[in-house]
């Protein structure tokens, strides 16, 4: 408490001292018969020289920071595509730095060179068509080049990959990522949001998952049977608003049930194998060095953004819409640790969109292995029975009352 009081007293005394010094300066100016608005040539020359000093300090500080931390401080790009985006970023930095050094040098040099001098009047230029054309055309051309190169890079990253690219899907939901590898056939099983259940969180399409969803829609908790029983229950009185909600939910579920029945009627069971051999992986995404990857992204709830900072890649995951990007890792995790001289280094996948209260914790570890280690990991994962991860649990049984079944 005493220290706080002492600090307050010092601040008050300092403010009083500054006010008194300002008053002394004003009195001294009056004694010299100079107004406060009168600027002495001596002060002008001093400020002109200080402009050059500040300019040198500014440039020196920026150059020192670039030499110490590099262009971005992120280290080398860890993918082939990341190297091309880094090249484009470096081009942007080169243009920005060239403009920065030129304009700031002219700004401070002109302040020094054209300091006010007694008896010399400034020249006023109202308009100059040539200057207007120059400083409009040059930025337009430079921006056009940057935009064209950027679009070319973007189209390359998001275009369809070659047949040898390994297919991986990243499924986003608040607040975690789930990776799904395309298995031995390198074909990802098809998905549909209508099949998402607690035991089929990715909504994979197979004969059994369709049957499970139909059963859950009919007889599961909150399903069509439950809602019909609520409407037919004469012992319970509902308000008009509650009845409206129940009828709306019932109508939605009946429409979904019809869509599920249509899906079952047109489903080809031969495509089930593409889903059964998919490998579902949580917590850690394993990649192989020098292998091209094509990533597809889906979201269950809100817009997320898959951000691989070390691979220089980012793509939004949008509900109801699939997005895609590709890259080829070029450094294993162990190699990047040596390059960065950081034994604890790990690649990481972030969510780069604020998606809710726990957005800060939505991340996934990424490990890049050499081909031998990666193949060993894949063989180990393939031995496990991944059907269990998407095989529906025992579906709710239909009621034995046949008349109730016929109502649906």
C-alpha positions in Angstrom: 0.0 0.0 0.0 2.8 2.4 0.9 4.7 1.7 -2.4 1.5 2.4 -4.4 1.0 5.7 -2.6 4.7 6.6 -3.2 4.2 5.9 -6.9 1.1 8.1 -7.1 3.0 11.0 -5.3 5.9 10.7 -7.8 3.5 10.8 -10.8 1.8 13.9 -9.4 5.1 15.7 -8.7 6.3 14.8 -12.2 3.2 16.2 -13.8 3.6 19.4 -11.8 7.3 19.7 -12.8 6.4 19.3 -16.5 3.7 21.9 -16.2 6.2 24.4 -14.6 8.9 23.7 -17.2 6.3 24.4 -19.9 5.4 27.7 -18.2 9.1 28.6 -18.0 9.5 27.9 -21.7 6.6 30.2 -22.5 7.9 33.0 -20.3 11.4 32.7 -21.9 9.8 32.9 -25.4 8.0 36.1 -24.4 11.2 37.6 -23.1 13.0 36.8 -26.4 10.0 38.4 -28.2 9.2 35.3 -30.1 5.7 33.8 -30.3 5.0 30.1 -29.6 4.2 29.7 -33.3 7.6 31.0 -34.4 10.0 28.2 -35.3 13.7 29.0 -35.2 15.9 28.0 -38.1 18.2 26.3 -35.6 15.3 24.0 -34.5 14.5 23.3 -38.2 18.1 22.2 -39.0 18.2 20.1 -35.8 15.0 18.3 -36.8 16.2 17.8 -40.3 19.4 16.1 -39.1 17.4 14.0 -36.6 15.3 12.8 -39.5 18.3 11.2 -41.2 19.4 9.7 -37.8 16.0 8.1 -37.3 15.9 6.8 -40.9 19.3 5.1 -40.4 18.2 3.7 -37.1 14.9 2.4 -38.6 16.7 0.7 -41.6 19.4 -0.8 -39.3 16.8 -2.2 -36.9 14.8 -3.8 -39.7 17.9 -5.4 -41.3 19.1 -6.7 -38.0 15.7 -8.4 -37.3 15.7 -10.0 -40.8 19.2 -11.3 -40.3 18.4 -12.7 -36.9 14.9 -14.2 -37.6 14.7 -14.6 -41.3 11.8 -13.6 -43.5 9.1 -15.2 -41.4 10.8 -17.1 -38.6 9.0 -20.3 -39.5 12.0 -22.3 -40.8 12.1 -24.1 -44.1 8.9 -25.3 -45.9 8.3 -29.0 -45.2 6.5 -29.7 -48.5 7.1 -29.3 -52.2 4.0 -27.1 -52.5 5.1 -25.2 -49.5 8.3 -24.3 -51.3 6.3 -22.7 -54.1 4.2 -20.7 -51.8 7.3 -19.6 -49.9 8.7 -18.4 -53.2 5.6 -16.4 -53.8 5.7 -15.0 -50.3 9.4 -14.1 -50.7 8.5 -12.3 -53.9 5.9 -10.3 -52.1 8.3 -9.5 -49.3 10.9 -8.4 -51.9 8.4 -6.0 -53.5 7.2 -4.7 -50.1 10.8 -4.2 -48.8 11.9 -2.4 -52.0 8.9 0.0 -51.7 9.5 0.4 -48.0 13.1 1.3 -48.3 12.6 3.6 -51.3 9.6 5.5 -49.9 11.0 5.9 -46.4 14.4 7.0 -47.7 12.7 9.7 -49.9 10.5 10.7 -47.0 13.3 11.4 -44.5 15.8 12.5 -47.1 13.4 15.1 -48.5 12.7 16.3 -44.9 16.5 16.9 -44.6 17.2 18.1 -48.1 14.4 20.6 -48.3 14.4 22.0 -44.8 13.1 25.5 -44.7 15.7 28.1 -45.5 15.5 31.9 -45.1 14.4 33.7 -48.2 13.5 30.6 -50.2 9.9 29.8 -51.0 8.6 26.3 -51.6 7.3 25.4 -55.1 3.7 24.4 -55.2 2.6 21.8 -57.8 -1.1 21.4 -58.1 -1.2 18.6 -60.6 1.0 16.5 -62.9 -0.4 14.0 -65.3 2.8 12.1 -65.8 3.3 11.5 -62.1 -0.3 10.4 -61.7 0.2 7.9 -64.5 3.4 6.6 -63.1 2.2 6.0 -59.5 -1.1 4.5 -60.8 0.3 2.2 -63.5 3.3 0.7 -61.6 1.2 -0.5 -58.6 -1.5 -1.9 -61.0 1.1 -3.9 -63.0 2.8 -5.2 -59.8 -0.5 -6.2 -58.2 -1.6 -8.0 -61.5 1.6 -10.0 -61.5 1.1 -11.0 -57.8 -2.5 -11.9 -58.3 -1.8 -14.0 -61.4 1.0 -15.9 -59.7 -1.2 -16.4 -56.7 -4.0 -17.9 -58.7 -1.7 -20.2 -60.5 -0.3 -21.5 -57.1 -3.8 -21.8 -55.7 -5.1 -23.8 -58.7 -2.1 -26.1 -58.5 -2.6 -26.8 -54.8 -6.4 -27.4 -55.1 -6.5 -29.3 -58.4 -7.1 -33.0 -58.7 -4.0 -35.0 -57.8 -2.4 -37.8 -59.8 -3.5 -41.4 -59.4 -0.6 -42.3 -57.2 -1.5 -39.7 -54.6 -2.5 -41.2 -51.2 -6.1 -40.2 -50.3 -6.8 -39.0 -46.8 -9.9 -37.4 -45.4 -9.8 -35.0 -42.4 -13.2 -34.7 -40.6 -13.6 -31.6 -38.4 -16.0 -31.3 -35.5 -15.8 -29.2 -32.4 -13.2 -29.6 -31.1 -11.1 -32.4 -32.7 -9.9 -33.9 -36.0 -10.4 -37.4 -37.3 -8.3 -38.7 -40.1 -9.5 -41.4 -42.5 -7.0 -43.2 -44.8 -8.1 -44.8 -48.0 -6.8 -48.3 -47.2 -5.2 -50.7 -49.6 -7.4 -49.8 -52.6 -6.6 -46.1 -52.1 -10.3 -45.3 -52.5 -12.2 -43.6 -49.7 -15.6 -45.0 -48.8 -18.5 -42.8 -49.6 -20.2 -40.8 -46.8 -23.6 -39.2 -46.1 -24.5 -37.0 -43.2 -27.9 -38.8 -42.8 -26.0 -41.9 -41.6 -24.1 -40.1 -38.8 -24.8 -41.9 -35.5 -22.8 -42.3 -32.3 -21.3 -45.5 -33.7 -20.8 -44.1 -37.2 -19.6 -40.6 -36.5 -18.1 -40.2 -40.0 -21.4 -41.2 -41.8 -19.8 -44.0 -43.9 -22.1 -45.6 -46.4 -22.4 -49.4 -46.1 -25.4 -51.8 -46.2 -25.3 -52.2 -42.4 -24.9 -48.5 -41.6 -27.9 -47.7 -43.8 -30.0 -50.4 -42.0 -28.8 -49.1 -38.7 -29.8 -45.5 -39.5 -33.3 -46.7 -40.7 -33.9 -48.6 -37.5 -32.7 -45.7 -35.4 -34.9 -43.3 -37.3 -37.9 -45.5 -36.8 -37.5 -47.0 -33.3 -34.6 -45.2 -31.7 -34.9 -42.7 -28.8 -36.7 -39.6 -30.2 -37.5 -41.5 -33.4 -40.7 -41.6 -35.4 -42.3 -44.2 -33.1 -41.6 -42.1 -30.0 -43.0 -38.9 -31.6 -46.1 -40.7 -32.8 -46.7 -42.2 -29.3 -46.5 -38.7 -27.9 -49.0 -37.3 -30.3 -51.4 -40.3 -29.7 -51.1 -40.2 -26.0 -54.5 -39.1 -24.6 -53.2 -38.9 -21.0 -50.8 -36.0 -21.7 -52.0 -32.5 -22.7 -49.5 -30.4 -24.8 -49.5 -26.7 -25.5 -50.0 -25.6 -29.1 -46.4 -24.6 -29.4 -45.2 -28.0 -28.1 -47.5 -29.8 -30.5 -46.1 -27.7 -33.4 -42.6 -28.6 -32.5 -43.4 -32.3 -32.2 -45.2 -32.3 -35.6 -42.3 -30.4 -37.2 -39.8 -32.9 -35.9 -42.0 -35.8 -37.0 -42.3 -34.4 -40.5 -38.5 -34.0 -40.8 -37.8 -37.5 -39.6 -40.3 -39.0 -41.9 -38.7 -37.2 -44.9 -35.3 -38.4 -43.7 -36.6 -41.9 -43.5 -37.9 -41.8 -47.0 -34.5 -40.6 -48.2 -32.8 -43.4 -46.2 -35.1 -46.0 -47.8 -34.3 -44.6 -51.3 -30.6 -44.8 -50.4 -31.0 -48.4 -49.4 -32.9 -49.2 -52.6 -30.2 -47.8 -54.9 -27.1 -48.8 -52.8 -24.6 -51.1 -54.4 -23.3 -53.5 -51.7 -20.1 -54.0 -53.8 -18.9 -50.5 -52.8 -19.0 -51.5 -49.1 -15.4 -52.8 -49.3 -14.1 -49.3 -50.0 -15.4 -48.3 -46.6 -14.5 -51.4 -44.7 -10.8 -51.1 -45.5 -10.6 -47.4 -44.6 -8.3 -46.7 -41.7 -9.7 -44.3 -39.1 -7.1 -42.5 -37.0 -7.5 -40.1 -34.2 -5.0 -37.9 -32.2 -2.1 -38.2 -34.6 -1.8 -37.9 -38.4 0.9 -40.1 -39.9 2.4 -39.2 -43.2 5.2 -40.6 -45.4 8.1 -38.5 -46.7 8.2 -37.9 -50.5 4.7 -39.4 -51.0 2.0 -37.1 -52.6 -1.2 -36.7 -50.5 -4.6 -35.6 -51.5 -6.6 -34.3 -48.5 -10.4 -33.9 -48.5 -12.1 -32.0 -45.8 -15.5 -32.2 -44.2 -17.1 -30.5 -41.2 -19.9 -31.8 -39.0 -21.0 -28.5 -37.4 -19.4 -25.1 -38.2 -16.7 -23.8 -40.5 -13.3 -25.0 -39.5 -10.0 -24.3 -41.2 -7.3 -27.0 -41.5 -3.9 -25.2 -41.1 -0.6 -26.9 -41.6 1.9 -24.1 -40.8 5.1 -26.1 -41.6 3.7 -27.4 -44.9 2.4 -23.9 -45.7 -1.1 -25.2 -46.4 -4.6 -24.2 -45.3 -8.1 -25.1 -46.4 -11.5 -24.4 -44.9 -13.7 -27.4 -43.8 -17.3 -26.3 -44.6 -20.5 -28.2 -43.5 -22.2 -29.8 -46.4 -19.4 -29.1 -48.8 -16.2 -31.0 -49.6 -12.9 -29.2 -50.1 -9.5 -30.4 -51.2 -5.8 -29.7 -51.2 -2.6 -31.6 -51.8 1.0 -31.6 -50.7 4.0 -33.8 -50.6 6.1 -33.9 -47.3 9.8 -33.6 -47.9 11.3 -33.8 -44.3 10.6 -36.4 -41.7 9.9 -35.2 -38.2 13.4 -36.3 -37.2 15.0 -34.4 -40.0 13.1 -31.2 -39.2 14.2 -31.4 -35.6 17.8 -31.4 -36.8 17.1 -28.5 -39.2 15.5 -26.4 -36.5 17.9 -27.7 -33.8 14.8 -28.3 -31.7 14.6 -31.9 -30.2 11.0 -31.3 -29.1 9.7 -30.2 -32.5 6.4 -31.6 -33.9 4.4 -30.9 -37.0 0.9 -29.8 -36.1 -2.5 -29.4 -37.6 -4.5 -26.4 -36.2 -8.0 -25.1 -36.7 -7.5 -21.6 -38.0 -11.1 -20.4 -37.6 -12.6 -19.4 -34.3 -15.1 -22.2 -34.0 -16.2 -22.0 -30.4 -15.1 -21.8 -26.8 -12.5 -24.6 -27.0 -11.2 -23.5 -30.5 -7.7 -23.0 -29.0 -7.4 -26.8 -28.2 -8.5 -28.1 -31.6 -5.3 -29.5 -32.9 -3.8 -32.8 -34.2 -0.2 -34.0 -34.0 1.4 -34.7 -37.4 4.3 -37.2 -37.7 6.2 -37.6 -40.9 8.0 -40.9 -41.3 10.4 -42.3 -43.9 8.8 -44.9 -46.2 10.0 -48.0 -44.3 8.6 -46.7 -41.0 5.4 -45.6 -42.6 4.8 -48.9 -44.3 5.4 -50.7 -41.0 2.8 -48.4 -39.3 0.3 -49.0 -42.1 0.7 -52.8 -41.8 0.2 -52.6 -38.1 -3.0 -50.6 -38.5 -4.3 -52.8 -41.3 -4.1 -55.9 -39.0 -6.6 -54.4 -36.6 -10.3 -54.9 -37.3 -11.5 -51.4 -38.3 -15.0 -52.7 -39.0 -15.6 -52.3 -35.3 -15.1 -48.5 -35.6 -18.0 -48.1 -38.1 -20.1 -51.3 -37.6 -23.4 -50.2 -36.1 -24.2 -51.3 -32.6 -27.3 -53.5 -32.2 -30.1 -51.4 -33.7 -33.3 -50.8 -31.7 -35.7 -53.7 -32.2 -38.9 -53.0 -34.0 -42.0 -53.4 -31.7 -43.7 -56.7 -31.9 -47.0 -55.0 -32.6 -47.3 -55.4 -36.3 -50.0 -52.7 -36.6 -47.6 -50.2 -35.1 -45.0 -51.2 -37.6 -47.4 -50.7 -40.5 -48.1 -47.1 -39.3 -44.6 -46.0 -40.3 
